[in-house]
């Protein structure tokens, strides 16, 4: 099985991986403001380098956020367009779940039954969710992906409102005074590699995935114009 994974909830990234979670090719940018420009060419180059034709793909997965409007739309719209053009199934994965899966082994090793994943939501806020490492019906591994249990979230708000638990992800690194950032994870952001491994693990265990409805968590800044003022 071959899976193409895409995530633009933070940086723009894509990955080609097997159903066992083995990464064959991947790319990611550090820029969080050029998703639309780099994503499609990056995917094309990724497939060309791997000598994989779209017809050989079995499915696509895309991160559905939470994330900023423009960046998140770029990834979801691209994945939807490719899935339609290539006639392939498309699944959604919450982007915070990808970071949670990366953090789960460290949290379990540290004896942390619960922990927070936080990413940058800008406006001095974070996107966050609370996860558990024990007692979950979905706990397990497929390849090297661990599936922690989502206990609460996702939410968006000030770091001061996040529960006082060990915190993983770039959001924790941005607000160390309010969040108990775990060393080594302060800069971790969602990537297509981690997202794809999470999707592969869930598919291997017969667990459901999401649709591609974006998790914006905020109202749009765009407003419908009011009626035009009458000229005197």
HUCORPE-V413768 format. One record per backbone hydrogen bond with DSSP energy under -1.0 kcal/mol. CO is the residue of the C=O (numbers start at 1). NH is the residue of the N-H. E is the energy in kcal/mol with one decimal. If there is no record, write none. Layout:
<<CO NH E> <CO NH E>>
This chain:
<<1 19 -1.2> <2 58 -2.7> <2 59 -1.3> <3 17 -2.5> <4 61 -2.4> <5 15 -2.3> <6 63 -2.3> <7 13 -2.0> <12 29 -2.0> <13 7 -2.2> <14 27 -2.4> <15 5 -3.1> <16 24 -3.3> <16 25 -1.5> <17 3 -3.1> <18 21 -1.8> <22 18 -2.1> <25 16 -3.1> <27 14 -2.1> <34 38 -1.9> <35 39 -2.2> <38 42 -2.1> <39 43 -2.5> <40 44 -2.3> <41 45 -2.4> <42 46 -2.3> <43 47 -2.4> <44 48 -2.4> <45 49 -2.8> <46 50 -1.5> <47 52 -2.4> <53 56 -2.0> <54 57 -1.5> <59 4 -2.0> <60 91 -2.3> <61 6 -2.0> <62 93 -2.0> <64 215 -3.3> <65 95 -2.0> <68 72 -2.2> <69 73 -2.5> <70 74 -1.7> <71 75 -1.5> <72 76 -2.2> <73 77 -2.9> <74 78 -1.9> <75 79 -2.5> <76 80 -2.6> <77 81 -2.3> <78 82 -2.5> <79 83 -2.6> <80 84 -2.2> <81 85 -2.8> <82 86 -2.8> <83 88 -2.2> <89 60 -2.4> <91 62 -2.1> <92 210 -2.4> <93 64 -2.1> <94 97 -1.1> <95 99 -1.1> <96 100 -2.5> <97 101 -2.2> <98 102 -1.5> <99 103 -2.2> <100 104 -1.9> <103 107 -2.5> <104 108 -2.8> <105 109 -2.3> <106 110 -1.7> <107 112 -3.0> <108 111 -1.3> <113 133 -2.1> <115 131 -2.9> <116 168 -2.9> <117 129 -1.6> <118 171 -2.1> <119 127 -2.1> <122 125 -1.6> <125 121 -2.0> <126 157 -1.8> <127 119 -2.5> <128 155 -2.5> <129 117 -2.4> <130 151 -2.8> <130 152 -1.6> <131 115 -2.2> <132 149 -2.2> <136 139 -1.0> <140 147 -1.6> <142 145 -1.6> <145 142 -1.3> <149 132 -2.6> <152 130 -2.8> <155 128 -2.3> <157 126 -2.8> <158 161 -1.8> <159 162 -1.5> <163 165 -2.2> <166 116 -3.2> <167 182 -2.4> <168 118 -2.7> <169 173 -1.4> <170 174 -1.6> <171 175 -1.1> <175 179 -2.4> <179 181 -1.9> <180 167 -2.9> <182 185 -2.0> <185 169 -1.7> <188 170 -2.3> <191 195 -2.3> <192 196 -2.8> <193 197 -2.2> <194 198 -2.1> <195 199 -2.4> <196 200 -2.9> <197 201 -2.4> <198 202 -2.1> <199 203 -2.7> <200 204 -2.5> <201 205 -1.4> <202 207 -3.0> <203 206 -1.2> <210 92 -2.9> <214 216 -1.1>>
